[in-house]
Amino acid sequence: MPEHIEISPLTRVEGHGRILVQLAGNRVERVTLALTESPRLFEALLRGKSYQEVPEIICRICSLCSTVHRVVSLLAVEKALGIEVSEQARLHRELILYGGHIQSHALHLFCLVLPDHYGAAGLPGLAASAPEELRMGLRIKAAGNLIQESVGGRLIHPVTLIPGGMGKPVSREGLVRLKETLEHVLPDAVNAAALFATFSSAPASVPLAPPLFMAVRAGSAPPLFGEELQIGPERSVPVAAYRETLGERVVAYSNAKASLVEGEPVTVGALARLNLGFPLSPKAMEAFRRCRELIVARDILANNLAQAVELIHALERSLEIVGTLLDADFARERPTPAAPRKGAGSAALEAPRGTLIHSYGFDGRGLCTSADVVTPTAINQAAMERDLLALARSMEGSKQQEMTSALERLVRAYDPCISCAVHLVRL
């Protein structure tokens, strides 16, 4: 037997990573997950930049997640400077967030995960074995893309979201087009949830630990937003207390920091949101009730089904927001003016992959003096390693290819975005 099994690179995930399984004979001694994408260094790059530049720069951390990074950055900046935004701006921000959830979940489920369920090596094989399912997923993703293009001014790195409000809101014609598109693909999302439910079954024999879930607690805020972090069913802490709560630390073999809550890994993402009571739209709640036992109190292997349920919610809530914008017929407005001042602000949102936190400090000229970004994949890193170790030990003596495939599928269940996670400045 080899002394170790190395899986490098990880396939069908966003970014570059490596799994190292250390062996003693047939016994698995240790498993490490290294996020090896080149560090983004954004926290250092933001220092000295104007509050107006910070959201514009930080959204470049990733093309997939650019929208949610920009929105949570705006919230943190506005909190630090005491800026309040209008209802029109708030609705547009919520709408573009759901567009990001739609395109991200659809991309992950249909392009990265679905090939596993059809025994396909990738998209060419999936197009041959499940062409209708793939087309369905691409239709859903296109609807999410359209939201982001319409609200943000372009597909990635949106330009209309600015401190204090909006640049150019969506026109009435654009809103009508969005409404028609979302109504057209909503049945696809319902079918997608039913499809992914067929891939789930009774609790697996793999002894994965019950996750400790964490998500942003909405309270009176709209879903995805909030001022508290909910940890498990009973505990919550203010977002501003995230540093001492998560205890981020450097791990020598990875370009991302790892987090523990009171020494225990936490899990964020769609599965966490649904287990912690994330409010769902009517059709999404119907789908959730039909597959509740496949999601509630289950391990991370149920995360993809939870994402499929969330697709329905994201489309329905987007339709609701579009309807509100059409009824209100808002006129274009100027953003709330900002006066630079010394201050600090922390904000959190639910990104597609889970809880995303931004925190900034500014001097009296409005220049950034400190920046901290905590991403879902970095938060999940410790839980991924824990689960990889449990899975590898349950497969001791298996063929190397079988173990490799199983470990990669487990990582894909978490839907990592490694590009967002690797913002380490120094070891």
N, C-alpha and C positions, 0 to 999 in steps of 0.2 A: 504493500500500500504506500502511496505517496505520503510525505509528511504534511502536505497541505493541498487544498483544492482552491484554485484562484479563478474567480469568474470576472473577467475583465475583457472588454467593457460590458457593463450591464446593457442589455438590449431592450428596445422599445420602452425607454423612459426618456424624460427630458433632461439632457445633460449627461455628464460622464461620471460613472461610479465604479467601484470594485468591491467584491465580496471576497474575503479570505477566510477559508475554513481550515483551522489548524487541527491536525489529527495526531493521535498516538495509537498506532495500529488502526483498528476500526473505530476507536473511540474519538468522538468530537470533543476537543478540549475548549475551543474558543472560536467565535465567529466575529469578525469585525466588518463594518460597512464603512468604506472610505468614499466620501464625496470629493472626487478628484478634479472636477471642473476648475479651471483657473480662477483664483479669487477675483471678485469684482471690485473690491476696495472702495465701494461707494461711500461708506461712512466717513472715510478720510477725505474723499473728493468733495463732500458737501461742505466741509468746514471753510468758512470765509466767504461762502456764496450768499447772495441775497435771498430773503424769504421767498421772493418771486421766482427765483431760479430753482429752488430746492425741488418742488414737485416735477418741474420739467426735466431735471437731471435724473432723479431717482427712478422714474418710470423706465429708464433705459436699462435697469438691472436685468430685465427679461422681456422678450417680445410677447410670450404667452400671457404673462401676468402684469403687463405694463399698466393696464387700466386700474386694477385694484391698488397697485402701488401708488399711482398718482392720486387716487381718491383718499386713501388713508393718510398720505402725506399732506394733502390739503387740510384734512381734519386736524392733524397735529399742528400744522402751521397756524391755522385759524384759532385753535385753542390757545396757543402761545401768545398770539397777538390780540386776542379778544374780539375776533371777527364773527359776526352772525350772518348767515346767508339766507336768501329768500326761499320760499316754498318751491318756486319754479326751479331754482338751482338744486335744491335737495332732491326733487323728483327726478331730474335729469341724471343726477349722480347715482341714485338708486337704480334707475333703468339701465345705465351703462354697466353697473356692477352685475346685474342679472344677465346682460348680454355676454359678459365675460364668463359667468358660470355656465351658460348654455354652450358656448363654443368650446370651453375647456373640457367640460364633462363629455360632450359628444366626441371630441377628438380622442380623449383617453379611452372611452368605452368602445368605440367602434374601430379605431385605428390601432390602438396599442393592446387592448385586452381581448377583443373579440377573436383575433386570430388564434389565441390559446384554446378557445372553446370549439373551434372548427379544425383544429390540428393543422393550421396554416402557419407558414414561416413568417409571413408578413402580408402586406396589402395585396400583392399580386396573387398570392394563394387564396386570400380571403375573397378577392373579386371573382375568383373562379368557383369557390365552394359556397359562398353566401352573398351573391351580388345584390339581391334585394335588400338584405339587412345593411350592407355597406352603403347603398344608396340612401336608405332611410337615415342613417347616421350623418351622412354628408348634408342631407337636407336640413337636419336639425342644426348642425354646425353653421351652415350658411345663414340661418336665421339669427344666431348669436353674432356672427360677423356683421350682419346688416345693422343690428342695434349699435354695435360699437362704431361702425362707420358713420351712421346717421347722427349719433349723439356726440361722438368724439371728434368728428371731422376727418378721421381716417381710421384704418383698421387697427394699427398699433401705435403706441405713444400718442394718445389723444391730445389735441391742441385746444379744444374749446373749454376744458376744465381749468379754471384759474382761481387764484386766491380771491375770496369774496364773492364768487358766483360763477357765471357762465359767460363765455364769449358769445357765440351765435347759437341760440337754441334750435331745435329741430323745427322745420317748417310744418305747416299743416299738411301739405302734400306728403312730406316725409313720414309724418305720423300715420297718415292713412295707409301708406305703403307698408309700414311696420305692422299695423293692425292686420292687414290682409295676409301678410307673410306668416305672422305668429299664429293666426287662426288656422292657416293651412297646415302647419307642422305640429300643432298640438296633438292631433291623433297619432302622429308618429311617435311622440314622446310617450304617450300612453302605451303604445305597442312595444316601445323599447323597454319600459319597466316590466311588462309581462314577459318579454324575451329574456331579460337578465334574471328574472325570478326562476325561470326554468333551469338556469345553471346553478342555482342554489339548492341545498338539500338539508337534511337533518344535520345537527352539529357534527363537525368533522372529528375524526379520531385523533388528529394532530393536537397535542396538548399545548395550545397557545394560551397564555395567561389572559384573564379577563382584563380588557383595557381600562385605564383610568381616563375617562373622556374629559376634554376641555373645549369650551367654545365661548364666544362673546355672548354675554347675556343681554338680550334686547331690552327688557323692561318696557318703558313707554316708547322706546325708539323703534323704528321699523326693523324687521328682521335683517340680519347681516350687520347691523350697527349696534352700539351699546357702550356703556361706560364701565361695565364689570366683566371679569372673566369668571365663568362658571366652571368649577372643577368638581366633577362628580355631581350627584344629584342634590347635594345639600350645601356645598361650600361655594362662596363667591368672594372675590377680592376686587378692589378698584383696578382699572387698567393701569393707573399710575403706579401701582405696586408690583408691576410685572417683573422688575429686575430681581427683587428679593424672593418673589414667588417662584420664578423659573430657574434662577440660579445658573444662568448660562456659563459654560466653562469650555475651555479649549481642549480638544483631543488631538494628540500629536499626529495621528495617521490620517486625519480628515481636514479638508479646507472649510468645514463648517463647524460651528460651535454646537455643543449638545446641552440639553436642558433636562433637569429633574425637578419634580415638585416633592419636597420633603423626602428626597432620595428615591423617588419612584418615577419611572417614565410615564409621560402622558401622551395621549393620542388625540389628534385633531383631524378634522375633515368632515365629510358628509355623514359617515357613520356616527361620529361624535355628536353632530348637530341633531340627528334624528333620535338618538338615545337620550339626549338632554332636553327633548321636548321642543325642538325648533318648530314654530308655527307653520302649518302647511295650507296651501290653497285647497279648494274643495276636491278637484280631481286628483291632486297629489295625495290628499288624505285618504281618498278611496283606495288608491293604489297601495299606500302604506298599510292600511288595515288588512288588505288582502295578503300581504307578505310580512306582516308584523313579526311573526315568530322567526323569520329568516334574518331579521335586522336587530331586534331588541336583545340586549345582553349577549350579542355575538361578537366574535373576534374580528380582526381586520379583514378577513376573507369575505365578509359581508359588505365591505365598503363600496364595491362597485354597484351592487344592487341599490344601496342608499343613494349613490350618485344618480342612478336612473330615475328614482323617485323624485329627486331634487330637480331633474330636468323638467318634469311636469310643473312643479311649483314655479320654477324660474320663468317658464313660458306664460303661465297663468298670471303671475304677479306682473310681468312685463305688459301683458294685455291690459291689466287693470290700470297701470300707470299711464299707458298710452291713452286709455279712455279718459282718465282724469285730465291729462294735458289737452286733449281735444275739447273737452267740455269747458275747461277754464279759458282756453284761447288766450294764453298769456302773450303780452307784448314783450318785445326785446327790452331788457333792462340793463342798467349799468351795475357792475359788481359793487358790493359794499366796499367803500374806501377803507384803507388800512393805514394806520400810523405806526411806523416802526417803534418798537419798545423792547426793553429787556424782558425776557420771559422764557418759559419752557412749556412744552405741551406734549402729551402722549395720547395716542389714539389707536384703536384696534378695530378691525373689520374681519368678517368672515370671507376670506378668499376662497376660490373653488377648492383648494387643498386644505383649508383650515384657517386657524387664527393667525392673522398678520398684524404685527405691532410696529409702529413707527414712533420715535421719540426724538424731539429736537430742543436745543437751547439757542436763544438769540441774544445778541447784545443790543444796546440802545439804537444802533444804526440799522437793525434788522438783518444783521449778518449772522450766519449760522456758527455757533461756537461748539456745538456737540451734536452728534447724530448717532442713533442706534436703531437698527432694523432687525427684528426677530421674525423669521419666516416659518410657515407651517412645516416645511421639510426639515428644517433645523430642529424644531420642536419634536418632530416624530423620529428623529434619528436614533435616540436611545431605545424607543419602543421597537423600531425596526430591527435593531441588533438583538434585542431580547427575543423577538419572535423568530428571527433567523436561527438563533442558537437552539431554540426549542424544536423547530422544524428539522434542522440538521441532525440533532440527537435522535429524533424519532425515526430518522432514515439511516441510521448507522448500519453499515453493511450493504447498503443499496449500491447500485451501479452509479458511477460518477455522473453520467449524463442525466440519470433520473433525478439525482439530488440537485444538480445544476439547474435543471428546468424548474423544479419545485421552488427553489430559492428565488429564482428570478420572478416567478409568478407572484410570490409573496411580496416582493418589493413593488411590483406593478400594482398590487392591490392598494398600496398606500398612495399611489399616484404621485410620486415625488417630482418636485421641480427643483432640480439640483442647481440650475443657474441662479435662482433666487437665493439659495441657501449659502453659497460660498462667498461671503463678504468679509472673511477674516482679514484683519490688518496685519497681525504678526502672531507668531507662536510664543 
